[in-house]
Amino acid sequence: MKSETSLAALASIVGEAHVLTGDAAAPYLTDWRGRFTGKALAVVRPESTQQVANVVRACAERGNPVVPQGGNTGLCGGATPDDSGSAVVLLTSRLNRVREIDTANDTMTVEAGCILQTVQEQAQAAGRLFPLSLGAEGSCTIGGNLATNAGGTAVLRYGNMRELTLGLEVVGADGRIWHGLRGLRKDNTGYDLRDLYVGSEGTLGIITAATIKLFPQPVARCTAMLALPSVEKAVALLSRARAGFGAALTGYELMAGVCMRMVTHYYPHLRLPFEPGSAQAPWFALLEISDSESEQHARDRFEAVLGEAVDCGEADDAVVAESITQSKALWHLRESITLAEAESGKSVKHDISLAVSRIAKFLAQADAQLQQRFPGIVNITFGHLGDGNLHYNVGTSERFTGDDLVAHQAVIYAMVHDMVSAMDGSISAEHGVGQLKVGELARYKGAQEIEVMTLLKRALDPHCLLNPGKVLPAY
């Protein structure tokens, strides 16, 4: 009877057509990677912040947990319910309006269900840039980006989602709405609730809208791919690029040669733009600058710095894109790594961050220790070197099979995360904690940090009804 009453209450709020159960709900109960599958009382699709508040209030009255979900592109199971069947999955897909674009203030107010690519396009149509860019931008939502403090390829210049956000609208665990959509760059009136909610993965409140920063469209962009002899040289090249380009340096991606050759193997129509010798380089970098002066100024500056890098041996070869089409082709190689990795079979994924100065040492140590313990593993390493974020993934081979990987994945996680922790790094740079890393967080966070986080959770969600089992263990 309790379930029937809850379903009726939900239908009275959002309409019967927007309360999904059975087969209609199934697509929303498994995460994107297929690692986690849960159960739910229902999946609901509210169309306004007030409806979200009413749904949360109805669930709180009946003790039903609420699991917010956007594009379901997360990698840590943060938007998937548990298997109790009591949760209500709250989809933000109908919260998809751009409420305001203020070009004088360089801000845009958007709802949580807006697709990232749509936000980019709306900003461009207004003559502005919203710089967050990542592989899932065609399907991920702003709400999910906020929930995980998404990073992407332009963090080096523009920052993570937290730095791109000025104000929020949030529904709390009791159904009350915090109206914090302020487009202010200075507001020193107490605790910054915005920064508290960003990155909290829906465990402290449900973000329904945000006021985000816009930027001028760059006059020119230049992109280049470089073949590198080592990670040490990649770090040296990054220092040279920072000194030579300053704030114009937008992206600096590092990719192991094995990643690029995996891409061209599974997608033969894609080609590395190098001669055969350079195409076999152990490492590659992808650089992009955004210039505010002119195409010629950007080009001259770009070629001068990269020429110096080749002359001094930091890079073995460099290819500069001659057009937007060529630039997109270079980025497509980088963005195809994850797809090629999936084609290659199972892998253990790590989303880590370290001080840039420690990355070369970490990779040498981690590669050696893993190969010694598990001969035949394949190190699939790529990521945003400019901000110290690496996707340090471990794949399979004929010598180390998928079954071997499954049998030893807990040990692999522990080995990698122990090394990251020993170098004062983070085990989650941009993917969040979700349910995948709840146990890991307790292992690597200090006791005081966990205590403060738990106190915050209990204060804002005393009955643990907002996305339970994510980030922190249920209490």
Sequence and secondary structure as in RCSB ss.txt:
>XXXX:A:sequence
MKSETSLAALASIVGEAHVLTGDAAAPYLTDWRGRFTGKALAVVRPESTQQVANVVRACAERGNPVVPQGGNTGL
CGGATPDDSGSAVVLLTSRLNRVREIDTANDTMTVEAGCILQTVQEQAQAAGRLFPLSLGAEGSCTIGGNLATNA
GGTAVLRYGNMRELTLGLEVVGADGRIWHGLRGLRKDNTGYDLRDLYVGSEGTLGIITAATIKLFPQPVARCTAM
LALPSVEKAVALLSRARAGFGAALTGYELMAGVCMRMVTHYYPHLRLPFEPGSAQAPWFALLEISDSESEQHARD
RFEAVLGEAVDCGEADDAVVAESITQSKALWHLRESITLAEAESGKSVKHDISLAVSRIAKFLAQADAQLQQRFP
GIVNITFGHLGDGNLHYNVGTSERFTGDDLVAHQAVIYAMVHDMVSAMDGSISAEHGVGQLKVGELARYKGAQEI
EVMTLLKRALDPHCLLNPGKVLPAY
>XXXX:A:secstr
 HHHHHHHHHHHHH GGGEE GGGTGGGSB TTS  B   SEEE  SSHHHHHHHHHHHHHHT  EEEESS   S
SSTT   SSS  EEEE TT   EEEEETTTTEEEEETT BHHHHHHHHHHTTEE     TTTTT BHHHHHHHT 
  TTHHHH  TTTTEEEEEEE TTS EEEE    S   SSS HHHHHTTSTTSS EEEEEEEE EE  SEEEEEE
EEES HHHHHHHHHHHHHHHGGGEEEEEEEEHHHHHHHHHH TT   SS HHHHT SEEEEEEEEESS HHHHHH
HHHHHHHHHHHTTS SEEEE  SHHHHHHHHHHHHTHHHHHHHH   B  EEE  GGGHHHHHHHHHHHHHHHST
T EEEEEEEGGGTEEEEEEE  SSS HHHHHHHHHHHHHHHHHHHHHTT BSBSSS  TTTTHHHHHHHS HHHH
HHHHHHHHHH TT  BSTTSSS   
